[in-house]
């Protein structure tokens, strides 16, 4: 998922997150990193959701909750995820703040991260599962191609 289409420009980014501070900060750094991309930031799924030129579906990024999030935030996050699923929208969960969060969001959008070598390091860590050194944590993965790589490696499924 690269996000840019030569014939229409970048897809809109729908940045969701139930905690206002982190979501607004991420929207600001994303807009600085991707100035030509339309970004809509919201604590809930907007209706109607934003579309790009020609009705292109948005690329949806959901900010994951930090471990110290309140019970109310956790419940609101669960409701937001249920709304995304009910709407049939594909989304990627992004964790981290500041430069780390920005790089995770850029990678999820198919863009190069700011920190050199981050993508290669991330893939090495994520796929250490093959060596049995790390448990798989899909709920914390922000790599949209991750599942595809996993299934390509299975016998009889293209691996």
VOBA-1610 file (N, C-alpha, C; in pm, whole numbers, padded with zeros to 5 digits, always signed):
BEGIN
Unk+00085-00115+00000Unk+00000+00000+00000Unk+00090+00122+00000Unk+00103+00190-00109Unk+00194+00302-00118Unk+00126+00434-00088Unk-00002+00445-00112Unk-00072+00567-00080Unk-00075+00669-00190Unk+00020+00664-00283Unk+00017+00760-00392Unk-00025+00689-00520Unk-00106+00759-00595Unk-00150+00709-00723Unk-00115+00816-00825Unk-00029+00786-00923Unk+00018+00887-01016Unk-00095+00964-01083Unk-00207+00898-01107Unk-00315+00965-01177Unk-00400+01054-01086Unk-00393+01035-00953Unk-00482+01109-00865Unk-00414+01172-00743Unk-00288+01148-00722Unk-00223+01203-00604Unk-00241+01113-00483Unk-00200+01161-00366Unk-00204+01077-00246Unk-00346+01054-00196Unk-00366+00936-00138Unk-00493+00904-00073Unk-00505+00986+00054Unk-00626+01016+00095Unk-00639+01084+00224Unk-00602+00989+00338Unk-00551+01047+00445Unk-00517+00970+00564Unk-00622+01002+00669Unk-00686+00900+00722Unk-00780+00916+00832Unk-00707+00869+00957Unk-00671+00963+01042Unk-00596+00935+01164Unk-00693+00931+01280Unk-00709+00813+01338Unk-00803+00794+01447Unk-00730+00762+01576Unk-00788+00805+01686Unk-00732+00775+01817Unk-00819+00839+01923Unk-00842+00768+02031Unk-00934+00818+02133Unk-00869+00917+02228Unk-00736+00925+02229Unk-00667+01020+02315Unk-00627+01141+02231Unk-00685+01257+02263Unk-00667+01377+02181Unk-00521+01422+02168Unk-00448+01430+02277Unk-00311+01481+02273Unk-00222+01404+02176Unk-00210+01273+02193Unk-00125+01197+02100Unk-00175+01203+01956Unk-00307+01200+01935Unk-00361+01203+01799Unk-00331+01336+01731Unk-00351+01446+01802Unk-00325+01577+01743Unk-00176+01598+01717Unk-00092+01548+01807Unk+00054+01558+01785Unk+00095+01477+01663Unk+00039+01356+01649Unk+00072+01273+01533Unk+00024+01339+01404Unk-00095+01398+01407Unk-00147+01466+01287Unk-00051+01577+01245Unk+00002+01649+01342Unk+00093+01760+01311Unk+00224+01710+01250Unk+00284+01605+01308Unk+00412+01557+01253Unk+00390+01487+01119Unk+00277+01419+01104Unk+00247+01355+00975Unk+00229+01460+00866Unk+00158+01568+00899Unk+00136+01674+00800Unk+00267+01740+00760Unk+00360+01752+00856Unk+00491+01808+00824Unk+00571+01713+00734Unk+00560+01583+00761Unk+00635+01484+00683Unk+00574+01459+00546Unk+00441+01471+00536Unk+00368+01445+00411Unk+00279+01566+00377Unk+00340+01679+00340Unk+00262+01802+00323Unk+00157+01797+00212Unk+00173+01710+00115Unk+00076+01703+00005Unk-00039+01606+00032Unk-00036+01537+00144Unk-00138+01437+00175Unk-00248+01500+00261Unk-00372+01482+00223Unk-00481+01530+00309Unk-00492+01440+00433Unk-00496+01502+00551Unk-00504+01428+00676Unk-00626+01474+00754Unk-00709+01379+00793Unk-00824+01405+00878Unk-00800+01334+01010Unk-00806+01409+01120Unk-00783+01354+01253Unk-00915+01355+01329Unk-00947+01241+01391Unk-01076+01232+01461Unk-01068+01130+01575Unk-01143+01155+01684Unk-01149+01057+01792Unk-01246+00943+01762Unk-01326+00959+01658Unk-01422+00855+01621Unk-01434+00849+01469Unk-01497+00747+01421Unk-01512+00728+01277Unk-01608+00833+01222Unk-01558+00925+01139Unk-01647+01028+01085Unk-01744+00969+00982Unk-01862+01025+00977Unk-01962+00982+00878Unk-02010+01105+00805Unk-01994+01111+00675Unk-01923+01013+00592Unk-01773+01029+00613Unk-01698+00920+00589Unk-01554+00930+00604Unk-01496+00999+00482Unk-01378+01057+00499Unk-01318+01135+00391Unk-01278+01046+00273Unk-01290+01100+00156Unk-01244+01030+00036Unk-01155+01123-00043Unk-01071+01064-00123Unk-00981+01142-00206Unk-01043+01169-00342Unk-00961+01222-00429Unk-01003+01248-00565Unk-01054+01120-00628Unk-01168+01126-00692Unk-01225+01007-00755Unk-01286+00911-00655Unk-01309+00956-00532Unk-01372+00870-00432Unk-01280+00768-00369Unk-01149+00788-00377Unk-01053+00693-00320Unk-01076+00678-00170Unk-01073+00555-00123Unk-01090+00528+00020Unk-00970+00581+00096Unk-00993+00625+00219Unk-00879+00675+00298Unk-00791+00561+00346Unk-00668+00595+00375Unk-00579+00503+00444Unk-00599+00532+00592Unk-00642+00433+00666Unk-00680+00455+00805Unk-00569+00410+00899Unk-00526+00503+00982Unk-00429+00474+01087Unk-00499+00492+01221Unk-00490+00392+01305Unk-00547+00397+01439Unk-00432+00400+01538Unk-00428+00503+01620Unk-00322+00511+01720Unk-00352+00414+01834Unk-00258+00326+01860Unk-00273+00231+01969Unk-00262+00301+02102Unk-00324+00244+02201Unk-00322+00304+02335Unk-00192+00273+02407Unk-00140+00370+02483Unk-00024+00339+02566Unk-00066+00248+02681Unk+00029+00181+02741Unk-00003+00085+02846Unk-00070+00149+02967Unk-00049+00278+02990Unk-00109+00344+03106Unk-00244+00407+03074Unk-00306+00373+02963Unk-00436+00430+02924Unk-00543+00390+03025Unk-00638+00479+03043Unk-00746+00454+03139Unk-00843+00350+03084Unk-00926+00300+03174Unk-01028+00204+03134Unk-01128+00267+03036Unk-01158+00394+03057Unk-01250+00465+02967Unk-01191+00475+02827Unk-01060+00504+02819Unk-00994+00509+02688Unk-00994+00372+02621Unk-00969+00268+02700Unk-00967+00133+02645Unk-01105+00095+02590Unk-01210+00133+02659Unk-01345+00102+02612Unk-01377+00182+02485Unk-01339+00310+02483Unk-01363+00392+02363Unk-01284+00337+02244Unk-01161+00289+02270Unk-01079+00231+02165Unk-01145+00105+02109Unk-01198+00021+02197Unk-01266-00102+02153Unk-01389-00067+02068Unk-01462+00036+02107Unk-01579+00078+02029Unk-01537+00132+01892Unk-01426+00205+01888Unk-01377+00258+01761Unk-01334+00144+01668Unk-01266+00045+01722Unk-01225-00071+01641Unk-01346-00147+01589Unk-01449-00159+01672Unk-01572-00227+01629Unk-01640-00148+01517Unk-01640-00016+01528Unk-01700+00068+01423Unk-01623+00054+01292Unk-01491+00049+01299Unk-01409+00030+01179Unk-01440-00104+01114Unk-01449-00206+01197Unk-01479-00339+01144Unk-01618-00342+01082Unk-01716-00282+01149Unk-01852-00281+01097Unk-01862-00204+00965Unk-01779-00100+00950Unk-01778-00021+00827Unk-01700-00090+00716Unk-01628-00197+00751Unk-01550-00268+00650Unk-01425-00195+00607Unk-01376-00105+00691Unk-01255-00029+00659Unk-01131-00103+00708Unk-01033-00114+00623Unk-00905-00171+00661Unk-00827-00063+00735Unk-00762-00100+00843Unk-00685-00002+00919Unk-00558-00066+00972Unk-00464+00020+01006Unk-00337-00024+01062Unk-00322+00044+01197Unk-00285-00033+01299Unk-00263+00023+01432Unk-00118+00066+01442Unk-00097+00190+01486Unk+00036+00248+01497Unk+00063+00279+01644Unk+00178+00235+01692Unk+00217+00263+01830Unk+00338+00354+01832Unk+00353+00428+01939Unk+00468+00516+01957Unk+00431+00661+01940Unk+00515+00746+01997Unk+00496+00891+01986Unk+00623+00953+01935Unk+00614+01077+01893Unk+00731+01148+01844Unk+00789+01083+01719Unk+00921+01078+01714Unk+00990+01024+01595Unk+00958+00876+01573Unk+00946+00800+01682Unk+00915+00658+01669Unk+00776+00639+01610Unk+00678+00710+01662Unk+00541+00700+01611Unk+00533+00745+01466Unk+00603+00854+01433Unk+00603+00903+01296Unk+00659+00797+01202Unk+00771+00737+01239Unk+00830+00634+01153Unk+00737+00514+01136Unk+00671+00474+01243Unk+00577+00362+01233Unk+00461+00398+01139Unk+00412+00521+01149Unk+00303+00565+01061Unk+00351+00571+00915Unk+00470+00623+00893Unk+00524+00631+00756Unk+00539+00491+00697Unk+00591+00398+00775Unk+00604+00260+00726Unk+00467+00201+00694Unk+00369+00227+00778Unk+00233+00175+00755Unk+00173+00232+00627Unk+00214+00353+00590Unk+00165+00417+00469Unk+00249+00382+00346Unk+00349+00298+00365Unk+00434+00259+00253Unk+00539+00362+00219Unk+00570+00450+00312Unk+00669+00554+00290Unk+00797+00521+00365Unk+00905+00583+00325Unk+01034+00559+00391Unk+01034+00624+00529Unk+01084+00553+00630Unk+01092+00613+00763Unk+01202+00719+00769Unk+01194+00807+00867Unk+01293+00912+00885Unk+01424+00851+00935Unk+01415+00756+01029Unk+01535+00693+01085Unk+01590+00589+00988Unk+01712+00611+00944Unk+01776+00520+00849Unk+01788+00380+00909Unk+01759+00279+00830Unk+01774+00141+00871Unk+01660+00087+00955Unk+01561+00169+00986Unk+01452+00125+01073Unk+01370+00013+01009Unk+01342+00024+00880Unk+01260-00077+00816Unk+01327-00214+00819Unk+01454-00219+00789Unk+01526-00347+00791Unk+01532-00403+00933Unk+01556-00317+01032Unk+01560-00363+01171Unk+01424-00413+01215Unk+01319-00343+01174Unk+01183-00382+01211Unk+01148-00519+01152Unk+01181-00540+01025Unk+01153-00668+00963Unk+01231-00780+01031Unk+01356-00754+01067Unk+01436-00856+01134Unk+01373-00896+01267Unk+01323-00798+01341Unk+01260-00827+01470Unk+01126-00896+01450Unk+01044-00845+01360Unk+00911-00902+01339Unk+00918-01045+01289Unk+01014-01075+01208Unk+01020-01208+01149Unk+01116-01300+01223Unk+01159-01258+01343Unk+01240-01347+01427Unk+01155-01466+01471Unk+01025-01458+01450Unk+00935-01569+01480Unk+00983-01695+01408Unk+01033-01678+01288Unk+01079-01793+01211Unk+01186-01871+01286Unk+01264-01802+01365Unk+01367-01867+01442Unk+01319-01907+01581Unk+01195-01878+01611Unk+01138-01914+01740Unk+01186-01828+01855Unk+01243-01713+01824Unk+01298-01629+01929Unk+01199-01526+01984Unk+01084-01510+01918Unk+00993-01404+01960Unk+00849-01446+01936Unk+00760-01425+02033Unk+00619-01459+02010Unk+00557-01361+01912Unk+00463-01409+01836Unk+00393-01326+01737Unk+00292-01239+01808Unk+00290-01110+01779Unk+00200-01016+01844Unk+00125-00937+01736Unk+00033-01001+01669Unk-00038-00938+01558Unk-00111-00811+01600Unk-00163-00807+01721Unk-00239-00689+01763Unk-00150-00566+01776Unk-00018-00583+01775Unk+00073-00469+01784Unk+00150-00446+01654Unk+00115-00520+01550Unk+00186-00508+01423Unk+00127-00392+01343Unk+00214-00310+01288Unk+00165-00202+01203Unk+00213-00219+01059Unk+00247-00342+01024Unk+00296-00369+00889Unk+00186-00436+00808Unk+00126-00366+00711Unk+00016-00424+00634Unk+00057-00543+00548Unk+00183-00558+00518Unk+00228-00669+00436Unk+00267-00791+00519Unk+00269-00775+00647Unk+00316-00878+00739Unk+00246-01013+00719Unk+00116-01013+00720Unk+00040-01136+00706Unk+00067-01202+00572Unk+00082-01121+00468Unk+00107-01175+00336Unk+00242-01248+00333Unk+00343-01190+00396Unk+00474-01256+00400Unk+00465-01388+00476Unk+00393-01387+00587Unk+00378-01508+00667Unk+00315-01620+00587Unk+00204-01590+00519Unk+00134-01695+00446Unk+00206-01740+00320Unk+00287-01653+00260Unk+00365-01694+00143Unk+00467-01800+00182Unk+00508-01803+00307Unk+00608-01899+00351Unk+00551-02036+00383Unk+00421-02046+00396Unk+00360-02174+00430Unk+00363-02268+00311Unk+00389-02396+00332Unk+00393-02493+00223Unk+00260-02498+00149Unk+00266-02499+00019Unk+00144-02511-00064Unk+00071-02381-00085Unk+00119-02271-00025Unk+00052-02142-00042Unk+00147-02039-00106Unk+00234-02085-00188Unk+00323-01993-00258Unk+00460-01982-00193Unk+00485-02058-00089Unk+00614-02045-00018Unk+00702-02150-00055
//
